[in-house]
Amino acid sequence: MRSAVVLLVVLCIAGAAVSQDRQFVFSDKSGSGQLWANLTLTYLRIGEPYLPMVIGVQNFSKRTARLNLESFQLIGPDGSRYPLADLKTLRREYERFSQDHRIVSSAGIPIDVWIRQRRYRESNFFPDFGVSRRPTVIDSVSLGRSDGTADLLYFIAPPDLAPGRPFLLEVRPEGWEVPLRLRLVLSE
């Protein structure tokens, strides 16, 4: 089993400090695909300049879906759009990068199913040199029908993000006619 998978299935030890009544995993699907967001780590980083989020995407379309850095955006509570962070800037400015990689959780995203069915496609948008997962950037992923991928992604944090205020995760892979939007709310 690839070291990438091992890293992604590690449960978040620090997440135990988060209240048990919070919803950690959100999911939605369309005819094109399904989208998951595990917010375990996100809860721990509210108020930080960058917002980490474990995201899983599965393609249902007959057409190949291609994910890259431009495929992911957050839409803040005020409607403003926030792209993924720049990797070099993130490594230079964000002090919790290596810590996040050690405590990341992909619980609730069906990675094991994709692996058993040989449908898991590796991505590594934000590699960390300090962990066992290979440090090679993989920021372009092709998903055939039923293929899935999951990764820890970092967005520029919306300044008006707060518990109880809904925001959106938008995924727009090449090959999908319509983006998939997932409504997220960080509970109080």
C-alpha positions as CSV (number, residue, x, y, z in Angstrom):
1,M,0.0,0.0,0.0
2,R,1.4,3.4,-0.9
3,S,2.7,5.7,1.8
4,A,0.2,8.3,0.5
5,V,-2.6,6.1,1.5
6,V,-1.1,5.5,5.0
7,L,-0.8,9.2,5.6
8,L,-4.4,9.9,4.5
9,V,-6.0,7.3,6.7
10,V,-4.2,8.4,9.9
11,L,-6.8,9.6,12.3
12,C,-6.5,13.1,13.7
13,I,-5.3,12.8,17.3
14,A,-5.8,16.5,17.9
15,G,-9.3,16.2,16.6
16,A,-10.3,14.5,19.8
17,A,-10.2,17.9,21.4
18,V,-12.9,19.1,19.1
19,S,-16.4,18.8,20.4
20,Q,-18.2,15.5,19.5
21,D,-21.3,17.3,18.3
22,R,-19.6,18.9,15.3
23,Q,-20.0,17.5,11.8
24,F,-16.6,16.7,10.4
25,V,-17.4,15.2,6.9
26,F,-19.7,16.8,4.3
27,S,-20.6,15.2,1.0
28,D,-22.7,15.9,-2.0
29,K,-23.0,14.4,-5.5
30,S,-24.3,15.1,-8.9
31,G,-24.5,13.2,-12.2
32,S,-20.8,14.1,-12.8
33,G,-19.3,13.1,-9.5
34,Q,-19.2,13.1,-5.8
35,L,-17.3,15.5,-3.4
36,W,-16.3,15.0,0.2
37,A,-14.7,17.4,2.6
38,N,-13.3,16.3,6.0
39,L,-13.1,19.4,8.2
40,T,-11.4,17.8,11.2
41,L,-8.2,19.7,10.6
42,T,-10.1,22.8,9.4
43,Y,-11.7,23.2,12.8
44,L,-8.3,23.4,14.4
45,R,-7.2,26.2,12.0
46,I,-10.0,28.7,12.2
47,G,-8.5,32.2,12.3
48,E,-5.3,31.1,10.5
49,P,-4.3,32.7,7.2
50,Y,-4.6,29.4,5.3
51,L,-7.4,26.9,5.7
52,P,-6.5,23.2,5.4
53,M,-9.2,20.8,4.2
54,V,-9.0,17.1,3.2
55,I,-11.0,16.8,0.0
56,G,-12.1,13.7,-1.9
57,V,-13.4,13.7,-5.4
58,Q,-14.9,10.8,-7.4
59,N,-15.8,11.0,-11.1
60,F,-19.1,9.5,-12.3
61,S,-19.0,11.0,-15.8
62,K,-18.1,8.9,-18.8
63,R,-15.6,11.6,-19.7
64,T,-12.2,11.9,-17.9
65,A,-12.2,14.5,-15.2
66,R,-8.9,16.4,-14.8
67,L,-8.1,18.1,-11.5
68,N,-5.5,20.7,-11.1
69,L,-4.8,23.7,-8.9
70,E,-7.4,25.8,-10.6
71,S,-10.1,23.1,-10.1
72,F,-10.6,24.1,-6.4
73,Q,-12.0,27.2,-4.9
74,L,-13.7,28.3,-1.7
75,I,-16.6,30.8,-1.9
76,G,-16.7,32.8,1.3
77,P,-19.8,33.8,3.2
78,D,-19.8,37.2,1.3
79,G,-19.5,35.4,-2.1
80,S,-15.8,36.2,-2.7
81,R,-13.7,33.5,-4.2
82,Y,-10.6,32.1,-2.6
83,P,-8.1,29.9,-4.5
84,L,-5.7,27.3,-3.3
85,A,-2.6,28.7,-1.7
86,D,0.7,28.9,-3.4
87,L,2.9,26.1,-2.2
88,K,6.1,28.1,-1.9
89,T,4.4,30.9,0.0
90,L,2.6,28.4,2.2
91,R,5.8,26.7,3.2
92,R,7.5,30.0,3.9
93,E,4.6,31.7,5.8
94,Y,2.6,29.0,7.5
95,E,4.2,27.4,10.6
96,R,1.8,24.5,11.0
97,F,2.4,22.9,7.6
98,S,4.4,19.8,8.8
99,Q,2.1,19.4,11.9
100,D,-1.0,19.4,9.7
101,H,0.5,16.6,7.6
102,R,1.1,14.5,10.7
103,I,-2.5,14.9,12.1
104,V,-4.5,14.9,8.8
105,S,-7.7,12.7,8.6
106,S,-9.5,11.4,5.6
107,A,-12.1,9.5,7.7
108,G,-15.5,9.4,5.9
109,I,-13.9,9.5,2.4
110,P,-14.0,6.0,0.7
111,I,-10.3,5.7,-0.1
112,D,-10.1,2.1,0.9
113,V,-12.9,1.2,-1.5
114,W,-11.1,3.0,-4.4
115,I,-7.8,1.2,-3.5
116,R,-9.5,-2.3,-3.5
117,Q,-11.2,-1.5,-6.8
118,R,-7.9,-0.1,-8.3
119,R,-9.7,3.2,-8.7
120,Y,-7.6,5.4,-6.4
121,R,-5.5,8.0,-8.2
122,E,-2.7,9.6,-6.3
123,S,-2.4,13.4,-5.8
124,N,0.0,15.4,-3.8
125,F,-0.8,19.1,-4.2
126,F,0.9,20.2,-1.0
127,P,3.7,17.7,-0.2
128,D,5.7,17.9,3.0
129,F,9.4,17.0,3.0
130,G,9.3,16.2,6.7
131,V,7.0,13.1,6.5
132,S,7.3,9.7,4.9
133,R,5.1,10.4,2.0
134,R,7.0,11.2,-1.1
135,P,7.8,14.9,-1.5
136,T,7.0,15.0,-5.2
137,V,4.3,17.5,-6.3
138,I,1.4,15.8,-8.1
139,D,-0.9,18.7,-9.0
140,S,-2.6,17.2,-12.0
141,V,-4.8,14.1,-11.6
142,S,-6.9,12.4,-14.3
143,L,-10.0,10.5,-13.0
144,G,-11.7,8.0,-15.3
145,R,-15.2,6.9,-14.6
146,S,-15.5,5.8,-10.9
147,D,-11.9,6.9,-10.1
148,G,-11.4,8.9,-7.0
149,T,-8.7,10.9,-5.3
150,A,-8.2,12.6,-1.9
151,D,-5.7,15.0,-0.7
152,L,-5.0,17.7,2.0
153,L,-5.5,21.1,0.3
154,Y,-4.8,24.6,1.5
155,F,-7.0,27.5,0.6
156,I,-6.4,31.2,1.3
157,A,-8.8,31.6,4.3
158,P,-11.8,33.9,3.8
159,P,-11.4,36.7,6.3
160,D,-15.1,36.6,7.2
161,L,-15.1,32.8,7.9
162,A,-16.5,32.0,11.3
163,P,-18.5,29.2,13.0
164,G,-22.1,29.2,11.9
165,R,-21.5,31.1,8.7
166,P,-22.0,28.9,5.6
167,F,-19.4,28.9,2.8
168,L,-19.0,26.8,-0.3
169,L,-16.3,24.5,-1.7
170,E,-16.4,24.5,-5.5
171,V,-14.7,21.8,-7.6
172,R,-14.6,22.4,-11.3
173,P,-12.5,19.7,-13.1
174,E,-11.8,19.8,-16.8
175,G,-14.3,17.4,-18.3
176,W,-17.3,18.3,-16.1
177,E,-19.9,20.6,-17.7
178,V,-21.1,21.9,-14.3
179,P,-19.0,22.4,-11.2
180,L,-19.9,20.6,-8.0
181,R,-20.5,22.9,-5.0
182,L,-20.6,21.7,-1.4
183,R,-22.2,23.9,1.3
184,L,-20.1,23.8,4.4
185,V,-20.7,25.2,7.9
186,L,-18.3,25.1,10.8
187,S,-20.6,24.5,13.8
188,E,-20.0,26.5,16.9
